[in-house]
Amino acid sequence: MELTASLEQLQQGGKHMSLEEFCGAIRHLEAQGKNGISLFNQVISQGLAPELMAEDEVQHSRRLERITTEITRRFRQEGLRIVLVAGPSCSGKTTTSRFLNHMLRDNGIQPCVLSLDNYFLNVDQRPLDPYGAIDYESFYGLDLKQLASDVMSLLAGDQVSIPTYDYVKGARTYQGNTLKLESNSLLFLEGLHALNPLLVPDVEDNKKFRLFVTAQATIYYGENLGLDEHDNRLLRRIYRDYNSRGASALQTLQWWPGVLRGENLWILPFASHADAWFNTSMVFEFSAIKSRVATLLHDVPPSSPVEYRIAARLSAILDRIAPLTQEDFDAMAPKRRFLLSNDGKI
C-alpha cells in the first residue's frame, strides 16, 4: 500500500516528487523493513527516471558552481595559484576537474591541469609493500622531486615539458607535451595524493585550494541490499580497468584490497584538510552501471574463491536493480554519463 502511495505521489497531477523526497521515500521503506528497491525499479519501468536524473544533475551543478565561485574569489582577491583535487580511486576526480575547468573559463580564468598520474615512477622504481610486492598505492610511488621542480618552474612562468605515464608499459615517457602558465592561468594538480602536505611543500598554504572528491551512494546503504560503502567505486573501477588498462574483473578484485589499504594510509587522513568536498555519486548509478559490468563479473572464475564470492555478491545486488533503458541513459547529462563511459578515467 505504501509503495503504491509513493508511486502515486511521484505522478500525482503531473507534479513529480522531488529527488530528495524520492530518496527519502526509499530510505523510509527500507527503515521499516520493506523493499524500497521495488519503488526504485517501478520508477524506471514507468519512465520516470529521466526527470529525477535531470534534478540530480541540477543539484550536482549547483554544488560545483558554489565551489567555482569560491575558487574564483580566492584567485582574484587572494592570489590563489593552485587547485588540488584529490580523492580515492574512481571517485570522479578527473571528471570533476574537467567541469570545474569549464566553469572557471566562463569566469575568465584559464585552468592548466597537471595529472599526478603522469609523475608515477617506472614500475621497477616503485616502493615495495610489507609483503615484498610493488606498492602501487604509495605516495612515494610519485617522482616527488621532478613534480616539485616542474610546479615551481610553472609558477615562475617557465615553459615545462610534461611527462606521460603509460599504464600498460608501466613507464613514464616524454612525448613533446609542454605547459606554460599565463597571467590568468590557474594550475590544477589532480590525483590520488593531491592533498598530501608533502606534495608541493614550497607553495604557501594560502595559495592552495584543496578539493576532496568522493563517491558516496545516495540511497543504497540499507542492510537489505547488502552493499558495501565502496561498491559503487569498485564497480566503476572494474569497468574502467577493463576498458582503459586491459584488466579483467578478476585482476581488479585482486588489486582492490591493496587499493583500500592505500586509501586508508595515504589519502583519507588528509580529507579533513580540504576546503570543499564534492560527491559524484548519482541516484541511478547502479542502474546505469549494471549492463556494463555484469558480463565482466560473470567472467570471474570459481577457481579464485575470494574474488568469486565478491563478484557473486555484486552480481546478486545488480540483479535486484532494474537497468536504465538506453533512452534513459542517453537522456543522462553528459557530465554524469562520462563517469560511466570508456572515453577516459573515472
Secondary structure, DSSP 4 states (H G I P E B T S, - for coil): -HHHHHHHHHHGGG-PPPHHHHHHHHHHHHHTTS-HHHHHHHHHHTT-HHHHHHHHHHHHHHHHHHHHHHHHHHHHHH---EEEEE-STTSSHHHHHHHHHHHHHHTT-EEEEEEGGGGBPPGGGSPB-TTSSB-TT-GGGB-HHHHHHHHHHHHTT--EEEEEEETTTTEEEEEEEEE---TTEEEEEESTTTT-TTSSTTS-GGGEEEEEEE---SS--STTTT--TTHHHHHHHHHHHHHHH---HHHHHHHHHHHHHHIIIIIGGGGGG-SEEEE---TTHHHHHHHHHHHHHHTS-TTSHHHHHHHHHHHHHHHHSPPPPHHHHHHS-HHHHHHTSSSS--
